[in-house]
Amino acid sequence: MTKSDLILHLAEKYPHLLQRDIERIVNTVFDEISNALARNNRVELRGFGAFSVKRREARQGRNPRTGQQVSVAEKYVPFFKTGKQLRDRLNGIEGTSDDD
Amino acid sequence: MTDNTVTRAQLAEAVYQEVGLSRNDSAQLVDVILEEISQALIRDEMVKLSSFGSFQVRSKGKRVGRNPKTGEEVPILPRRVLVFRASHVLKDKINRALTGAQKGEA
């Protein structure tokens, strides 16, 4: 499923909404999550999962091809932890409590 | 800096501000978006959201684990786990904001 498939599904479900507005809604949701992560905020979506950002320390790395040492700068990586309810649903367990 | 946690309520508020829907409808749309994604994943479909990232379900085989506290061996049953891969756009955005790094820098 791509973002456009998702928008099409929603358009079928909400025939009274303009597809253009659905597109804006979907983009708003993911932009909002991205913006929160760019502020180093956590995003917790109960029943679905939580997005967070982890800091990776600067380190001395090696170019695996040449063996040459290179310094790798500090960086931040986005991280997702699946919520309990979704994890259970993926494994065919329904109807558990909605805690994350 | 990690003091604010964003939840469904804030996403609904953002949708409310962006489009002329009621607060209720905005909240419902956020739920339905997450539910559509969940259902696709439960059907074992990969979900690709351009400029955000992709979600994919991986099947893990049975293996023997160990209780790290007691050292006791416990079987870990086959299960399905969800993996999220952030897009380069998202990674770059986060790193530009938090480190001031150049686009594409490792």
N, CA and C atoms of all chains as a GROMACS GRO file, in nm:
protein
  618
    1MET      N    1   0.085  -0.119   0.000
    1MET     CA    2   0.000   0.000   0.000
    1MET      C    3   0.089   0.125   0.000
    2THR      N    4   0.062   0.213  -0.093
    2THR     CA    5   0.137   0.338  -0.098
    2THR      C    6   0.050   0.450  -0.040
    3LYS      N    7   0.109   0.569  -0.031
    3LYS     CA    8   0.032   0.682   0.020
    3LYS      C    9  -0.088   0.709  -0.070
    4SER      N   10  -0.069   0.696  -0.202
    4SER     CA   11  -0.184   0.721  -0.291
    4SER      C   12  -0.293   0.615  -0.277
    5ASP      N   13  -0.254   0.489  -0.254
    5ASP     CA   14  -0.355   0.384  -0.226
    5ASP      C   15  -0.434   0.420  -0.102
    6LEU      N   16  -0.363   0.465   0.001
    6LEU     CA   17  -0.427   0.501   0.127
    6LEU      C   18  -0.528   0.614   0.103
    7ILE      N   19  -0.487   0.713   0.024
    7ILE     CA   20  -0.576   0.826  -0.006
    7ILE      C   21  -0.699   0.777  -0.083
    8LEU      N   22  -0.680   0.683  -0.177
    8LEU     CA   23  -0.794   0.629  -0.252
    8LEU      C   24  -0.890   0.552  -0.162
    9HIS      N   25  -0.835   0.470  -0.071
    9HIS     CA   26  -0.921   0.398   0.025
    9HIS      C   27  -1.007   0.494   0.104
   10LEU      N   28  -0.942   0.600   0.154
   10LEU     CA   29  -1.013   0.696   0.237
   10LEU      C   30  -1.119   0.771   0.156
   11ALA      N   31  -1.088   0.799   0.029
   11ALA     CA   32  -1.183   0.869  -0.058
   11ALA      C   33  -1.309   0.784  -0.078
   12GLU      N   34  -1.289   0.651  -0.086
   12GLU     CA   35  -1.405   0.561  -0.100
   12GLU      C   36  -1.488   0.560   0.027
   13LYS      N   37  -1.418   0.565   0.140
   13LYS     CA   38  -1.484   0.560   0.269
   13LYS      C   39  -1.557   0.690   0.302
   14TYR      N   40  -1.504   0.801   0.252
   14TYR     CA   41  -1.562   0.933   0.281
   14TYR      C   42  -1.596   1.004   0.150
   15PRO      N   43  -1.703   0.958   0.082
   15PRO     CA   44  -1.736   1.016  -0.049
   15PRO      C   45  -1.772   1.164  -0.040
   16HIS      N   46  -1.809   1.211   0.078
   16HIS     CA   47  -1.846   1.353   0.090
   16HIS      C   48  -1.723   1.444   0.102
   17LEU      N   49  -1.604   1.385   0.118
   17LEU     CA   50  -1.484   1.468   0.125
   17LEU      C   51  -1.416   1.477  -0.011
   18LEU      N   52  -1.356   1.591  -0.038
   18LEU     CA   53  -1.280   1.607  -0.162
   18LEU      C   54  -1.150   1.529  -0.150
   19GLN      N   55  -1.112   1.466  -0.260
   19GLN     CA   56  -0.988   1.389  -0.257
   19GLN      C   57  -0.869   1.479  -0.224
   20ARG      N   58  -0.877   1.602  -0.271
   20ARG     CA   59  -0.772   1.699  -0.244
   20ARG      C   60  -0.757   1.721  -0.092
   21ASP      N   61  -0.871   1.727  -0.022
   21ASP     CA   62  -0.866   1.746   0.123
   21ASP      C   63  -0.812   1.622   0.194
   22ILE      N   64  -0.850   1.504   0.145
   22ILE     CA   65  -0.799   1.381   0.204
   22ILE      C   66  -0.647   1.376   0.191
   23GLU      N   67  -0.600   1.418   0.074
   23GLU     CA   68  -0.457   1.423   0.051
   23GLU      C   69  -0.390   1.516   0.152
   24ARG      N   70  -0.451   1.630   0.175
   24ARG     CA   71  -0.396   1.726   0.272
   24ARG      C   72  -0.398   1.668   0.412
   25ILE      N   73  -0.504   1.595   0.444
   25ILE     CA   74  -0.516   1.535   0.578
   25ILE      C   75  -0.404   1.433   0.600
   26VAL      N   76  -0.388   1.343   0.502
   26VAL     CA   77  -0.285   1.239   0.515
   26VAL      C   78  -0.146   1.304   0.526
   27ASN      N   79  -0.121   1.404   0.441
   27ASN     CA   80   0.010   1.470   0.448
   27ASN      C   81   0.029   1.542   0.580
   28THR      N   82  -0.077   1.603   0.630
   28THR     CA   83  -0.068   1.674   0.759
   28THR      C   84  -0.028   1.578   0.870
   29VAL      N   85  -0.091   1.460   0.872
   29VAL     CA   86  -0.061   1.362   0.978
   29VAL      C   87   0.088   1.325   0.976
   30PHE      N   88   0.140   1.292   0.858
   30PHE     CA   89   0.279   1.247   0.853
   30PHE      C   90   0.378   1.362   0.865
   31ASP      N   91   0.340   1.481   0.818
   31ASP     CA   92   0.426   1.599   0.838
   31ASP      C   93   0.434   1.632   0.987
   32GLU      N   94   0.322   1.618   1.055
   32GLU     CA   95   0.316   1.648   1.197
   32GLU      C   96   0.408   1.554   1.276
   33ILE      N   97   0.404   1.425   1.239
   33ILE     CA   98   0.493   1.328   1.304
   33ILE      C   99   0.639   1.363   1.273
   34SER      N  100   0.669   1.392   1.146
   34SER     CA  101   0.806   1.427   1.106
   34SER      C  102   0.855   1.551   1.181
   35ASN      N  103   0.768   1.653   1.189
   35ASN     CA  104   0.807   1.777   1.257
   35ASN      C  105   0.834   1.753   1.404
   36ALA      N  106   0.752   1.668   1.466
   36ALA     CA  107   0.773   1.637   1.608
   36ALA      C  108   0.910   1.570   1.626
   37LEU      N  109   0.942   1.475   1.538
   37LEU     CA  110   1.070   1.405   1.549
   37LEU      C  111   1.186   1.503   1.527
   38ALA      N  112   1.168   1.598   1.436
   38ALA     CA  113   1.273   1.697   1.409
   38ALA      C  114   1.291   1.792   1.528
   39ARG      N  115   1.194   1.796   1.619
   39ARG     CA  116   1.210   1.871   1.744
   39ARG      C  117   1.259   1.779   1.856
   40ASN      N  118   1.292   1.655   1.820
   40ASN     CA  119   1.335   1.552   1.915
   40ASN      C  120   1.223   1.515   2.013
   41ASN      N  121   1.100   1.528   1.968
   41ASN     CA  122   0.985   1.486   2.049
   41ASN      C  123   0.949   1.343   2.015
   42ARG      N  124   0.885   1.279   2.111
   42ARG     CA  125   0.834   1.145   2.092
   42ARG      C  126   0.692   1.153   2.037
   43VAL      N  127   0.653   1.058   1.956
   43VAL     CA  128   0.516   1.053   1.905
   43VAL      C  129   0.457   0.919   1.947
   44GLU      N  130   0.355   0.923   2.033
   44GLU     CA  131   0.297   0.800   2.086
   44GLU      C  132   0.156   0.783   2.036
   45LEU      N  133   0.134   0.681   1.956
   45LEU     CA  134   0.002   0.657   1.899
   45LEU      C  135  -0.050   0.525   1.955
   46ARG      N  136  -0.134   0.536   2.055
   46ARG     CA  137  -0.183   0.419   2.127
   46ARG      C  138  -0.247   0.317   2.034
   47GLY      N  139  -0.213   0.193   2.055
   47GLY     CA  140  -0.268   0.086   1.974
   47GLY      C  141  -0.192   0.067   1.843
   48PHE      N  142  -0.107   0.165   1.808
   48PHE     CA  143  -0.031   0.156   1.684
   48PHE      C  144   0.118   0.143   1.714
   49GLY      N  145   0.173   0.244   1.778
   49GLY     CA  146   0.315   0.237   1.812
   49GLY      C  147   0.369   0.374   1.847
   50ALA      N  148   0.498   0.381   1.872
   50ALA     CA  149   0.560   0.507   1.912
   50ALA      C  150   0.685   0.534   1.828
   51PHE      N  151   0.696   0.658   1.782
   51PHE     CA  152   0.815   0.703   1.709
   51PHE      C  153   0.902   0.784   1.805
   52SER      N  154   1.031   0.763   1.796
   52SER     CA  155   1.122   0.844   1.876
   52SER      C  156   1.251   0.862   1.797
   53VAL      N  157   1.340   0.943   1.851
   53VAL     CA  158   1.466   0.969   1.784
   53VAL      C  159   1.578   0.927   1.878
   54LYS      N  160   1.674   0.852   1.824
   54LYS     CA  161   1.788   0.812   1.906
   54LYS      C  162   1.914   0.879   1.856
   55ARG      N  163   1.997   0.920   1.950
   55ARG     CA  164   2.121   0.987   1.915
   55ARG      C  165   2.233   0.885   1.902
   56ARG      N  166   2.307   0.895   1.792
   56ARG     CA  167   2.426   0.810   1.776
   56ARG      C  168   2.548   0.898   1.790
   57GLU      N  169   2.633   0.864   1.886
   57GLU     CA  170   2.757   0.934   1.915
   57GLU      C  171   2.848   0.941   1.791
   58ALA      N  172   2.927   1.046   1.781
   58ALA     CA  173   3.030   1.052   1.677
   58ALA      C  174   3.129   0.938   1.702
   59ARG      N  175   3.184   0.879   1.596
   59ARG     CA  176   3.276   0.767   1.617
   59ARG      C  177   3.377   0.759   1.505
   60GLN      N  178   3.484   0.683   1.530
   60GLN     CA  179   3.580   0.655   1.424
   60GLN      C  180   3.532   0.531   1.350
   61GLY      N  181   3.505   0.548   1.222
   61GLY     CA  182   3.462   0.432   1.144
   61GLY      C  183   3.572   0.396   1.046
   62ARG      N  184   3.543   0.298   0.964
   62ARG     CA  185   3.640   0.255   0.865
   62ARG      C  186   3.567   0.233   0.733
   63ASN      N  187   3.624   0.279   0.627
   63ASN     CA  188   3.570   0.250   0.495
   63ASN      C  189   3.595   0.101   0.470
   64PRO      N  190   3.488   0.022   0.459
   64PRO     CA  191   3.509  -0.124   0.450
   64PRO      C  192   3.585  -0.165   0.325
   65ARG      N  193   3.583  -0.082   0.223
   65ARG     CA  194   3.653  -0.120   0.100
   65ARG      C  195   3.802  -0.091   0.109
   66THR      N  196   3.836   0.027   0.159
   66THR     CA  197   3.977   0.066   0.160
   66THR      C  198   4.042   0.046   0.297
   67GLY      N  199   3.961   0.028   0.401
   67GLY     CA  200   4.018   0.012   0.534
   67GLY      C  201   4.060   0.143   0.596
   68GLN      N  202   4.040   0.251   0.522
   68GLN     CA  203   4.081   0.382   0.570
   68GLN      C  204   3.992   0.430   0.684
   69GLN      N  205   4.054   0.492   0.784
   69GLN     CA  206   3.976   0.545   0.896
   69GLN      C  207   3.904   0.673   0.855
   70VAL      N  208   3.780   0.682   0.895
   70VAL     CA  209   3.705   0.805   0.871
   70VAL      C  210   3.630   0.841   1.000
   71SER      N  211   3.614   0.969   1.023
   71SER     CA  212   3.536   1.005   1.141
   71SER      C  213   3.390   1.022   1.099
   72VAL      N  214   3.302   0.955   1.173
   72VAL     CA  215   3.159   0.963   1.145
   72VAL      C  216   3.100   1.060   1.247
   73ALA      N  217   3.031   1.161   1.198
   73ALA     CA  218   2.976   1.263   1.286
   73ALA      C  219   2.860   1.208   1.369
   74GLU      N  220   2.832   1.274   1.477
   74GLU     CA  221   2.714   1.244   1.557
   74GLU      C  222   2.590   1.249   1.467
   75LYS      N  223   2.496   1.157   1.490
   75LYS     CA  224   2.374   1.165   1.411
   75LYS      C  225   2.253   1.118   1.490
   76TYR      N  226   2.137   1.149   1.437
   76TYR     CA  227   2.011   1.111   1.502
   76TYR      C  228   1.936   1.017   1.409
   77VAL      N  229   1.884   0.908   1.464
   77VAL     CA  230   1.809   0.815   1.381
   77VAL      C  231   1.667   0.796   1.435
   78PRO      N  232   1.570   0.804   1.344
   78PRO     CA  233   1.432   0.780   1.386
   78PRO      C  234   1.411   0.633   1.418
   79PHE      N  235   1.325   0.606   1.514
   79PHE     CA  236   1.305   0.472   1.564
   79PHE      C  237   1.156   0.450   1.586
   80PHE      N  238   1.108   0.330   1.555
   80PHE     CA  239   0.966   0.300   1.576
   80PHE      C  240   0.953   0.174   1.660
   81LYS      N  241   0.868   0.182   1.761
   81LYS     CA  242   0.839   0.062   1.841
   81LYS      C  243   0.692   0.031   1.824
   82THR      N  244   0.664  -0.091   1.779
   82THR     CA  245   0.526  -0.131   1.756
   82THR      C  246   0.448  -0.134   1.887
   83GLY      N  247   0.325  -0.083   1.884
   83GLY     CA  248   0.241  -0.087   2.003
   83GLY      C  249   0.194  -0.229   2.032
   84LYS      N  250   0.157  -0.252   2.157
   84LYS     CA  251   0.120  -0.386   2.198
   84LYS      C  252   0.000  -0.438   2.118
   85GLN      N  253  -0.100  -0.352   2.103
   85GLN     CA  254  -0.221  -0.397   2.035
   85GLN      C  255  -0.192  -0.438   1.890
   86LEU      N  256  -0.114  -0.356   1.818
   86LEU     CA  257  -0.084  -0.390   1.679
   86LEU      C  258   0.003  -0.516   1.672
   87ARG      N  259   0.098  -0.527   1.764
   87ARG     CA  260   0.184  -0.646   1.767
   87ARG      C  261   0.100  -0.771   1.785
   88ASP      N  262   0.002  -0.763   1.875
   88ASP     CA  263  -0.088  -0.876   1.896
   88ASP      C  264  -0.172  -0.905   1.773
   89ARG      N  265  -0.223  -0.799   1.711
   89ARG     CA  266  -0.308  -0.819   1.593
   89ARG      C  267  -0.228  -0.881   1.478
   90LEU      N  268  -0.102  -0.844   1.464
   90LEU     CA  269  -0.018  -0.903   1.360
   90LEU      C  270  -0.002  -1.052   1.383
   91ASN      N  271  -0.016  -1.093   1.508
   91ASN     CA  272   0.002  -1.234   1.542
   91ASN      C  273  -0.130  -1.304   1.569
   92GLY      N  274  -0.237  -1.244   1.518
   92GLY     CA  275  -0.367  -1.308   1.528
   92GLY      C  276  -0.429  -1.309   1.665
   93ILE      N  277  -0.381  -1.221   1.752
   93ILE     CA  278  -0.440  -1.211   1.885
   93ILE      C  279  -0.524  -1.083   1.887
   94GLU      N  280  -0.656  -1.099   1.899
   94GLU     CA  281  -0.745  -0.981   1.898
   94GLU      C  282  -0.794  -0.950   2.037
   95GLY      N  283  -0.842  -0.827   2.051
   95GLY     CA  284  -0.918  -0.790   2.170
   95GLY      C  285  -0.839  -0.775   2.298
   96THR      N  286  -0.710  -0.741   2.288
   96THR     CA  287  -0.636  -0.711   2.409
   96THR      C  288  -0.651  -0.563   2.442
   97SER      N  289  -0.608  -0.526   2.558
   97SER     CA  290  -0.623  -0.386   2.600
   97SER      C  291  -0.539  -0.298   2.510
   98ASP      N  292  -0.574  -0.171   2.508
   98ASP     CA  293  -0.519  -0.077   2.411
   98ASP      C  294  -0.396  -0.004   2.463
   99ASP      N  295  -0.326  -0.064   2.560
   99ASP     CA  296  -0.209   0.011   2.606
   99ASP      C  297  -0.096  -0.007   2.507
  100ASP      N  298  -0.007   0.090   2.508
  100ASP     CA  299   0.097   0.094   2.407
  100ASP      C  300   0.206  -0.007   2.437
  101MET      N  301   1.550   1.819   2.573
  101MET     CA  302   1.464   1.867   2.466
  101MET      C  303   1.344   1.775   2.446
  102THR      N  304   1.357   1.649   2.491
  102THR     CA  305   1.246   1.556   2.476
  102THR      C  306   1.148   1.575   2.591
  103ASP      N  307   1.065   1.679   2.581
  103ASP     CA  308   0.970   1.698   2.689
  103ASP      C  309   0.826   1.685   2.643
  104ASN      N  310   0.801   1.714   2.515
  104ASN     CA  311   0.665   1.705   2.466
  104ASN      C  312   0.644   1.575   2.391
  105THR      N  313   0.543   1.502   2.431
  105THR     CA  314   0.508   1.384   2.356
  105THR      C  315   0.385   1.416   2.272
  106VAL      N  316   0.396   1.386   2.144
  106VAL     CA  317   0.285   1.410   2.052
  106VAL      C  318   0.196   1.285   2.050
  107THR      N  319   0.066   1.304   2.060
  107THR     CA  320  -0.027   1.192   2.060
  107THR      C  321  -0.130   1.209   1.948
  108ARG      N  322  -0.223   1.115   1.943
  108ARG     CA  323  -0.332   1.125   1.845
  108ARG      C  324  -0.405   1.259   1.855
  109ALA      N  325  -0.418   1.310   1.978
  109ALA     CA  326  -0.491   1.436   1.998
  109ALA      C  327  -0.425   1.551   1.923
  110GLN      N  328  -0.291   1.559   1.928
  110GLN     CA  329  -0.222   1.667   1.857
  110GLN      C  330  -0.231   1.649   1.706
  111LEU      N  331  -0.228   1.524   1.660
  111LEU     CA  332  -0.242   1.500   1.515
  111LEU      C  333  -0.380   1.544   1.470
  112ALA      N  334  -0.481   1.511   1.552
  112ALA     CA  335  -0.619   1.550   1.519
  112ALA      C  336  -0.631   1.702   1.516
  113GLU      N  337  -0.565   1.768   1.611
  113GLU     CA  338  -0.569   1.915   1.616
  113GLU      C  339  -0.506   1.975   1.489
  114ALA      N  340  -0.395   1.916   1.445
  114ALA     CA  341  -0.328   1.965   1.324
  114ALA      C  342  -0.418   1.949   1.203
  115VAL      N  343  -0.489   1.836   1.196
  115VAL     CA  344  -0.582   1.812   1.083
  115VAL      C  345  -0.696   1.914   1.091
  116TYR      N  346  -0.743   1.938   1.212
  116TYR     CA  347  -0.851   2.035   1.234
  116TYR      C  348  -0.809   2.174   1.185
  117GLN      N  349  -0.686   2.214   1.216
  117GLN     CA  350  -0.636   2.346   1.174
  117GLN      C  351  -0.618   2.355   1.024
  118GLU      N  352  -0.583   2.241   0.962
  118GLU     CA  353  -0.545   2.240   0.821
  118GLU      C  354  -0.666   2.237   0.727
  119VAL      N  355  -0.765   2.157   0.762
  119VAL     CA  356  -0.882   2.140   0.675
  119VAL      C  357  -1.006   2.187   0.754
  120GLY      N  358  -1.112   2.220   0.684
  120GLY     CA  359  -1.229   2.272   0.754
  120GLY      C  360  -1.322   2.167   0.813
  121LEU      N  361  -1.264   2.062   0.872
  121LEU     CA  362  -1.348   1.957   0.932
  121LEU      C  363  -1.371   1.987   1.080
  122SER      N  364  -1.473   1.925   1.136
  122SER     CA  365  -1.496   1.940   1.280
  122SER      C  366  -1.385   1.869   1.358
  123ARG      N  367  -1.374   1.901   1.486
  123ARG     CA  368  -1.273   1.835   1.570
  123ARG      C  369  -1.297   1.684   1.573
  124ASN      N  370  -1.426   1.648   1.584
  124ASN     CA  371  -1.463   1.505   1.588
  124ASN      C  372  -1.420   1.431   1.462
  125ASP      N  373  -1.456   1.489   1.346
  125ASP     CA  374  -1.419   1.426   1.219
  125ASP      C  375  -1.268   1.420   1.202
  126SER      N  376  -1.199   1.523   1.247
  126SER     CA  377  -1.053   1.525   1.235
  126SER      C  378  -0.994   1.411   1.316
  127ALA      N  379  -1.043   1.393   1.439
  127ALA     CA  380  -0.994   1.286   1.525
  127ALA      C  381  -1.024   1.150   1.461
  128GLN      N  382  -1.144   1.139   1.402
  128GLN     CA  383  -1.181   1.012   1.341
  128GLN      C  384  -1.091   0.980   1.222
  129LEU      N  385  -1.060   1.083   1.141
  129LEU     CA  386  -0.974   1.062   1.025
  129LEU      C  387  -0.836   1.010   1.067
  130VAL      N  388  -0.782   1.067   1.173
  130VAL     CA  389  -0.650   1.022   1.222
  130VAL      C  390  -0.658   0.873   1.259
  131ASP      N  391  -0.764   0.837   1.332
  131ASP     CA  392  -0.782   0.696   1.370
  131ASP      C  393  -0.795   0.606   1.247
  132VAL      N  394  -0.873   0.652   1.149
  132VAL     CA  395  -0.897   0.569   1.030
  132VAL      C  396  -0.768   0.552   0.948
  133ILE      N  397  -0.687   0.657   0.942
  133ILE     CA  398  -0.559   0.646   0.869
  133ILE      C  399  -0.471   0.539   0.935
  134LEU      N  400  -0.461   0.545   1.067
  134LEU     CA  401  -0.377   0.447   1.138
  134LEU      C  402  -0.436   0.306   1.125
  135GLU      N  403  -0.570   0.298   1.124
  135GLU     CA  404  -0.635   0.168   1.112
  135GLU      C  405  -0.616   0.109   0.972
  136GLU      N  406  -0.626   0.193   0.867
  136GLU     CA  407  -0.602   0.145   0.731
  136GLU      C  408  -0.461   0.088   0.717
  137ILE      N  409  -0.365   0.159   0.776
  137ILE     CA  410  -0.225   0.113   0.771
  137ILE      C  411  -0.212  -0.020   0.847
  138SER      N  412  -0.273  -0.026   0.966
  138SER     CA  413  -0.266  -0.149   1.046
  138SER      C  414  -0.323  -0.266   0.969
  139GLN      N  415  -0.440  -0.244   0.905
  139GLN     CA  416  -0.503  -0.356   0.834
  139GLN      C  417  -0.421  -0.403   0.716
  140ALA      N  418  -0.359  -0.310   0.645
  140ALA     CA  419  -0.272  -0.350   0.534
  140ALA      C  420  -0.157  -0.436   0.586
  141LEU      N  421  -0.101  -0.397   0.701
  141LEU     CA  422   0.011  -0.472   0.759
  141LEU      C  423  -0.035  -0.610   0.804
  142ILE      N  424  -0.155  -0.617   0.862
  142ILE     CA  425  -0.209  -0.745   0.907
  142ILE      C  426  -0.229  -0.837   0.785
  143ARG      N  427  -0.265  -0.778   0.670
  143ARG     CA  428  -0.278  -0.855   0.544
  143ARG      C  429  -0.140  -0.888   0.486
  144ASP      N  430  -0.034  -0.847   0.556
  144ASP     CA  431   0.104  -0.872   0.512
  144ASP      C  432   0.146  -0.785   0.394
  145GLU      N  433   0.079  -0.674   0.378
  145GLU     CA  434   0.117  -0.580   0.273
  145GLU      C  435   0.221  -0.484   0.327
  146MET      N  436   0.318  -0.449   0.245
  146MET     CA  437   0.413  -0.346   0.284
  146MET      C  438   0.344  -0.211   0.268
  147VAL      N  439   0.368  -0.119   0.358
  147VAL     CA  440   0.309   0.014   0.348
  147VAL      C  441   0.420   0.115   0.325
  148LYS      N  442   0.411   0.184   0.210
  148LYS     CA  443   0.516   0.280   0.173
  148LYS      C  444   0.458   0.420   0.171
  149LEU      N  445   0.509   0.506   0.257
  149LEU     CA  446   0.462   0.644   0.262
  149LEU      C  447   0.575   0.734   0.216
  150SER      N  448   0.564   0.783   0.092
  150SER     CA  449   0.676   0.856   0.033
  150SER      C  450   0.711   0.976   0.120
  151SER      N  451   0.836   1.004   0.128
  151SER     CA  452   0.901   1.109   0.208
  151SER      C  453   0.883   1.091   0.359
  152PHE      N  454   0.822   0.980   0.400
  152PHE     CA  455   0.814   0.949   0.544
  152PHE      C  456   0.891   0.821   0.576
  153GLY      N  457   0.844   0.709   0.519
  153GLY     CA  458   0.913   0.584   0.545
  153GLY      C  459   0.825   0.467   0.507
  154SER      N  460   0.871   0.346   0.536
  154SER     CA  461   0.792   0.229   0.502
  154SER      C  462   0.783   0.134   0.620
  155PHE      N  463   0.669   0.064   0.626
  155PHE     CA  464   0.645  -0.036   0.728
  155PHE      C  465   0.637  -0.172   0.661
  156GLN      N  466   0.701  -0.270   0.721
  156GLN     CA  467   0.698  -0.403   0.662
  156GLN      C  468   0.692  -0.508   0.773
  157VAL      N  469   0.614  -0.612   0.747
  157VAL     CA  470   0.603  -0.719   0.845
  157VAL      C  471   0.704  -0.828   0.810
  158ARG      N  472   0.780  -0.870   0.909
  158ARG     CA  473   0.875  -0.980   0.888
  158ARG      C  474   0.833  -1.098   0.975
  159SER      N  475   0.845  -1.217   0.917
  159SER     CA  476   0.815  -1.337   0.995
  159SER      C  477   0.943  -1.390   1.056
  160LYS      N  478   0.940  -1.410   1.186
  160LYS     CA  479   1.058  -1.461   1.256
  160LYS      C  480   1.036  -1.607   1.291
  161GLY      N  481   1.139  -1.685   1.272
  161GLY     CA  482   1.128  -1.827   1.303
  161GLY      C  483   1.139  -1.853   1.452
  162LYS      N  484   1.116  -1.977   1.489
  162LYS     CA  485   1.128  -2.019   1.628
  162LYS      C  486   1.275  -2.019   1.668
  163ARG      N  487   1.304  -1.973   1.788
  163ARG     CA  488   1.442  -1.984   1.835
  163ARG      C  489   1.441  -2.000   1.987
  164VAL      N  490   1.555  -2.038   2.038
  164VAL     CA  491   1.565  -2.054   2.183
  164VAL      C  492   1.623  -1.926   2.242
  165GLY      N  493   1.549  -1.867   2.331
  165GLY     CA  494   1.597  -1.747   2.398
  165GLY      C  495   1.638  -1.782   2.539
  166ARG      N  496   1.681  -1.680   2.611
  166ARG     CA  497   1.727  -1.702   2.747
  166ARG      C  498   1.675  -1.588   2.833
  167ASN      N  499   1.624  -1.622   2.947
  167ASN     CA  500   1.586  -1.518   3.042
  167ASN      C  501   1.715  -1.457   3.094
  168PRO      N  502   1.741  -1.329   3.063
  168PRO     CA  503   1.872  -1.271   3.098
  168PRO      C  504   1.894  -1.265   3.249
  169LYS      N  505   1.787  -1.266   3.325
  169LYS     CA  506   1.800  -1.256   3.470
  169LYS      C  507   1.836  -1.392   3.532
  170THR      N  508   1.767  -1.496   3.487
  170THR     CA  509   1.785  -1.627   3.549
  170THR      C  510   1.873  -1.721   3.467
  171GLY      N  511   1.897  -1.684   3.339
  171GLY     CA  512   1.975  -1.772   3.252
  171GLY      C  513   1.896  -1.890   3.200
  172GLU      N  514   1.770  -1.895   3.236
  172GLU     CA  515   1.684  -2.007   3.198
  172GLU      C  516   1.653  -2.003   3.048
  173GLU      N  517   1.657  -2.117   2.982
  173GLU     CA  518   1.624  -2.122   2.840
  173GLU      C  519   1.473  -2.120   2.821
  174VAL      N  520   1.427  -2.034   2.731
  174VAL     CA  521   1.284  -2.030   2.701
  174VAL      C  522   1.265  -2.030   2.549
  175PRO      N  523   1.172  -2.112   2.500
  175PRO     CA  524   1.149  -2.113   2.356
  175PRO      C  525   1.078  -1.985   2.312
  176ILE      N  526   1.125  -1.924   2.204
  176ILE     CA  527   1.056  -1.809   2.147
  176ILE      C  528   0.985  -1.859   2.021
  177LEU      N  529   0.854  -1.848   2.022
  177LEU     CA  530   0.773  -1.905   1.915
  177LEU      C  531   0.783  -1.820   1.788
  178PRO      N  532   0.753  -1.880   1.670
  178PRO     CA  533   0.752  -1.802   1.547
  178PRO      C  534   0.655  -1.686   1.562
  179ARG      N  535   0.692  -1.571   1.512
  179ARG     CA  536   0.602  -1.456   1.526
  179ARG      C  537   0.626  -1.355   1.415
  180ARG      N  538   0.532  -1.264   1.403
  180ARG     CA  539   0.545  -1.160   1.301
  180ARG      C  540   0.578  -1.027   1.369
  181VAL      N  541   0.680  -0.961   1.319
  181VAL     CA  542   0.719  -0.833   1.378
  181VAL      C  543   0.714  -0.724   1.271
  182LEU      N  544   0.690  -0.603   1.317
  182LEU     CA  545   0.678  -0.489   1.227
  182LEU      C  546   0.808  -0.411   1.228
  183VAL      N  547   0.857  -0.380   1.109
  183VAL     CA  548   0.980  -0.304   1.097
  183VAL      C  549   0.951  -0.173   1.024
  184PHE      N  550   0.997  -0.063   1.081
  184PHE     CA  551   0.982   0.067   1.016
  184PHE      C  552   1.116   0.113   0.964
  185ARG      N  553   1.119   0.154   0.838
  185ARG     CA  554   1.241   0.215   0.782
  185ARG      C  555   1.209   0.358   0.744
  186ALA      N  556   1.278   0.451   0.807
  186ALA     CA  557   1.255   0.592   0.777
  186ALA      C  558   1.312   0.624   0.639
  187SER      N  559   1.246   0.712   0.566
  187SER     CA  560   1.297   0.753   0.436
  187SER      C  561   1.415   0.848   0.455
  188HIS      N  562   1.493   0.865   0.348
  188HIS     CA  563   1.605   0.958   0.356
  188HIS      C  564   1.558   1.099   0.382
  189VAL      N  565   1.443   1.133   0.326
  189VAL     CA  566   1.387   1.267   0.347
  189VAL      C  567   1.367   1.291   0.497
  190LEU      N  568   1.310   1.193   0.565
  190LEU     CA  569   1.284   1.208   0.709
  190LEU      C  570   1.414   1.211   0.789
  191LYS      N  571   1.507   1.119   0.756
  191LYS     CA  572   1.635   1.116   0.827
  191LYS      C  573   1.710   1.249   0.810
  192ASP      N  574   1.710   1.300   0.687
  192ASP     CA  575   1.781   1.426   0.660
  192ASP      C  576   1.716   1.542   0.734
  193LYS      N  577   1.584   1.540   0.736
  193LYS     CA  578   1.510   1.648   0.804
  193LYS      C  579   1.546   1.650   0.953
  194ILE      N  580   1.546   1.532   1.015
  194ILE     CA  581   1.577   1.521   1.157
  194ILE      C  582   1.720   1.566   1.185
  195ASN      N  583   1.813   1.521   1.100
  195ASN     CA  584   1.953   1.556   1.123
  195ASN      C  585   1.983   1.702   1.094
  196ARG      N  586   1.915   1.758   0.996
  196ARG     CA  587   1.933   1.901   0.970
  196ARG      C  588   1.885   1.981   1.091
  197ALA      N  589   1.774   1.938   1.147
  197ALA     CA  590   1.717   2.012   1.260
  197ALA      C  591   1.800   1.995   1.387
  198LEU      N  592   1.850   1.875   1.412
  198LEU     CA  593   1.913   1.847   1.541
  198LEU      C  594   2.065   1.859   1.541
  199THR      N  595   2.130   1.847   1.426
  199THR     CA  596   2.276   1.860   1.424
  199THR      C  597   2.322   1.970   1.329
  200GLY      N  598   2.234   2.015   1.241
  200GLY     CA  599   2.276   2.110   1.140
  200GLY      C  600   2.360   2.046   1.031
  201ALA      N  601   2.355   1.910   1.025
  201ALA     CA  602   2.435   1.839   0.924
  201ALA      C  603   2.383   1.866   0.784
  202GLN      N  604   2.474   1.854   0.688
  202GLN     CA  605   2.438   1.870   0.546
  202GLN      C  606   2.349   1.754   0.503
  203LYS      N  607   2.267   1.779   0.403
  203LYS     CA  608   2.184   1.676   0.345
  203LYS      C  609   2.271   1.560   0.297
  204GLY      N  610   2.234   1.439   0.332
  204GLY     CA  611   2.304   1.321   0.283
  204GLY      C  612   2.431   1.286   0.359
  205GLU      N  613   2.468   1.368   0.458
  205GLU     CA  614   2.588   1.335   0.534
  205GLU      C  615   2.561   1.212   0.621
  206ALA      N  616   2.662   1.125   0.631
  206ALA     CA  617   2.642   0.998   0.702
  206ALA      C  618   2.619   1.019   0.850
   0.00000   0.00000   0.00000
